[in-house]
Amino acid sequence: MFQVELVCSDPRCDAEVTQWIEQLDEVAAVACECGHGLVTVRIEGFEPVLAPV
């Protein structure tokens, strides 16, 4: 699992989006609400940990 942080490419817009995805190819071209594109600024990988019950 990956946590991907995206920001708007328009310097006047302060939009930030965090997506949780299974595979990196799931990150697609995404548009901001203001009409500009979102740019990936950070990708972190996570492995789920199952605690014993």
N, CA and C atoms as a LAMMPS dump frame, in Angstrom:
ITEM: TIMESTEP
0
ITEM: NUMBER OF ATOMS
159
ITEM: BOX BOUNDS ff ff ff
-5.0000000000000000e+02 5.0000000000000000e+02
-5.0000000000000000e+02 5.0000000000000000e+02
-5.0000000000000000e+02 5.0000000000000000e+02
ITEM: ATOMS id mol type element x y z
1 1 1 N 0.852 -1.166 0
2 1 2 C 0 0 0
3 1 3 C 0.899 1.23 0
4 2 1 N 0.466 2.251 -0.716
5 2 2 C 1.234 3.484 -0.816
6 2 3 C 0.377 4.682 -0.424
7 3 1 N 1.008 5.635 0.228
8 3 2 C 0.381 6.913 0.513
9 3 3 C 1.036 7.918 -0.422
10 4 1 N 0.219 8.576 -1.258
11 4 2 C 0.73 9.516 -2.248
12 4 3 C 0.193 10.896 -1.921
13 5 1 N 1.09 11.868 -1.809
14 5 2 C 0.672 13.248 -1.557
15 5 3 C 0.838 14.056 -2.838
16 6 1 N -0.207 14.8 -3.182
17 6 2 C -0.214 15.609 -4.39
18 6 3 C -0.528 17.051 -4.034
19 7 1 N 0.007 17.989 -4.795
20 7 2 C -0.302 19.406 -4.629
21 7 3 C -0.668 19.978 -5.985
22 8 1 N -1.401 21.066 -5.979
23 8 2 C -1.811 21.721 -7.214
24 8 3 C -0.608 22.374 -7.892
25 9 1 N -0.572 22.314 -9.221
26 9 2 C 0.532 22.904 -9.971
27 9 3 C 0.421 24.423 -10.093
28 10 1 N -0.728 24.985 -9.736
29 10 2 C -0.906 26.441 -9.757
30 10 3 C -0.394 27.012 -8.438
31 11 1 N 0.636 27.864 -8.468
32 11 2 C 1.187 28.406 -7.22
33 11 3 C 0.195 29.249 -6.416
34 12 1 N -0.88 29.699 -7.039
35 12 2 C -1.881 30.496 -6.319
36 12 3 C -2.889 29.625 -5.579
37 13 1 N -2.879 28.323 -5.855
38 13 2 C -3.824 27.39 -5.239
39 13 3 C -3.091 26.614 -4.152
40 14 1 N -3.728 26.426 -3.01
41 14 2 C -3.078 25.71 -1.911
42 14 3 C -3.656 24.305 -1.697
43 15 1 N -4.256 23.742 -2.74
44 15 2 C -4.869 22.416 -2.629
45 15 3 C -3.81 21.335 -2.42
46 16 1 N -4.102 20.432 -1.49
47 16 2 C -3.267 19.264 -1.226
48 16 3 C -4.181 18.052 -1.118
49 17 1 N -3.77 16.942 -1.718
50 17 2 C -4.575 15.726 -1.727
51 17 3 C -3.701 14.561 -1.287
52 18 1 N -4.239 13.679 -0.455
53 18 2 C -3.554 12.452 -0.07
54 18 3 C -4.38 11.287 -0.579
55 19 1 N -3.723 10.38 -1.314
56 19 2 C -4.39 9.192 -1.832
57 19 3 C -3.74 7.948 -1.244
58 20 1 N -4.557 6.941 -0.926
59 20 2 C -4.063 5.626 -0.513
60 20 3 C -4.344 4.689 -1.667
61 21 1 N -3.3 4.052 -2.199
62 21 2 C -3.452 3.19 -3.36
63 21 3 C -2.726 1.87 -3.128
64 22 1 N -3.129 0.851 -3.863
65 22 2 C -2.497 -0.463 -3.767
66 22 3 C -1.257 -0.553 -4.656
67 23 1 N -1.328 0.026 -5.865
68 23 2 C -0.227 -0.037 -6.81
69 23 3 C 0.039 1.351 -7.368
70 24 1 N 1.306 1.632 -7.669
71 24 2 C 1.662 2.971 -8.136
72 24 3 C 1.023 3.323 -9.472
73 25 1 N 0.675 2.322 -10.286
74 25 2 C 0.047 2.642 -11.562
75 25 3 C -1.381 3.162 -11.39
76 26 1 N -1.893 3.153 -10.166
77 26 2 C -3.213 3.706 -9.89
78 26 3 C -3.185 5.235 -9.8
79 27 1 N -1.996 5.817 -9.686
80 27 2 C -1.892 7.279 -9.66
81 27 3 C -2.043 7.753 -11.099
82 28 1 N -3.122 8.406 -11.364
83 28 2 C -3.413 8.861 -12.724
84 28 3 C -3.349 10.378 -12.775
85 29 1 N -3.434 10.904 -13.966
86 29 2 C -3.49 12.355 -14.12
87 29 3 C -4.788 12.838 -13.467
88 30 1 N -4.646 13.628 -12.437
89 30 2 C -5.796 14.108 -11.683
90 30 3 C -5.827 15.625 -11.773
91 31 1 N -6.994 16.167 -11.958
92 31 2 C -7.142 17.619 -12.038
93 31 3 C -7.595 18.171 -10.699
94 32 1 N -7.075 19.326 -10.37
95 32 2 C -7.495 20.046 -9.165
96 32 3 C -8.854 20.689 -9.435
97 33 1 N -9.544 21.056 -8.375
98 33 2 C -10.834 21.734 -8.529
99 33 3 C -10.693 23.067 -9.255
100 34 1 N -9.499 23.675 -9.196
101 34 2 C -9.295 24.964 -9.856
102 34 3 C -9.029 24.799 -11.36
103 35 1 N -8.858 23.544 -11.812
104 35 2 C -8.647 23.292 -13.235
105 35 3 C -7.216 22.945 -13.604
106 36 1 N -6.27 23.171 -12.721
107 36 2 C -4.879 22.821 -12.983
108 36 3 C -4.629 21.364 -12.582
109 37 1 N -3.481 20.842 -12.938
110 37 2 C -3.14 19.467 -12.615
111 37 3 C -2.56 19.348 -11.217
112 38 1 N -2.618 18.137 -10.673
113 38 2 C -1.998 17.849 -9.388
114 38 3 C -0.667 17.161 -9.641
115 39 1 N 0.328 17.518 -8.839
116 39 2 C 1.683 16.997 -8.985
117 39 3 C 2.022 16.163 -7.753
118 40 1 N 2.59 14.98 -7.976
119 40 2 C 3.003 14.122 -6.867
120 40 3 C 4.238 14.703 -6.205
121 41 1 N 4.18 14.891 -4.884
122 41 2 C 5.329 15.428 -4.165
123 41 3 C 5.968 14.411 -3.227
124 42 1 N 5.2 13.355 -2.873
125 42 2 C 5.78 12.359 -1.969
126 42 3 C 5.027 11.048 -2.114
127 43 1 N 5.792 9.959 -2.085
128 43 2 C 5.22 8.614 -2.099
129 43 3 C 5.872 7.836 -0.967
130 44 1 N 5.042 7.245 -0.124
131 44 2 C 5.55 6.419 0.966
132 44 3 C 4.907 5.05 0.867
133 45 1 N 5.696 4.016 1.05
134 45 2 C 5.188 2.656 1.021
135 45 3 C 4.896 2.153 2.417
136 46 1 N 3.807 1.424 2.558
137 46 2 C 3.402 0.861 3.836
138 46 3 C 3.033 -0.597 3.637
139 47 1 N 3.37 -1.396 4.588
140 47 2 C 2.937 -2.794 4.613
141 47 3 C 1.977 -2.94 5.779
142 48 1 N 0.794 -3.492 5.541
143 48 2 C -0.14 -3.656 6.645
144 48 3 C 0.403 -4.626 7.689
145 49 1 N 0.151 -4.313 8.937
146 49 2 C 0.567 -5.176 10.051
147 49 3 C -0.687 -5.641 10.755
148 50 1 N -0.824 -6.953 10.837
149 50 2 C -1.985 -7.518 11.492
150 50 3 C -1.61 -7.911 12.915
151 51 1 N -2.286 -7.325 13.879
152 51 2 C -2.02 -7.631 15.287
153 51 3 C -2.804 -8.879 15.685
154 52 1 N -2.179 -9.728 16.477
155 52 2 C -2.903 -10.919 16.947
156 52 3 C -4.062 -10.508 17.855
157 53 1 N -5.123 -11.234 17.755
158 53 2 C -6.325 -10.911 18.545
159 53 3 C -6.418 -11.784 19.758
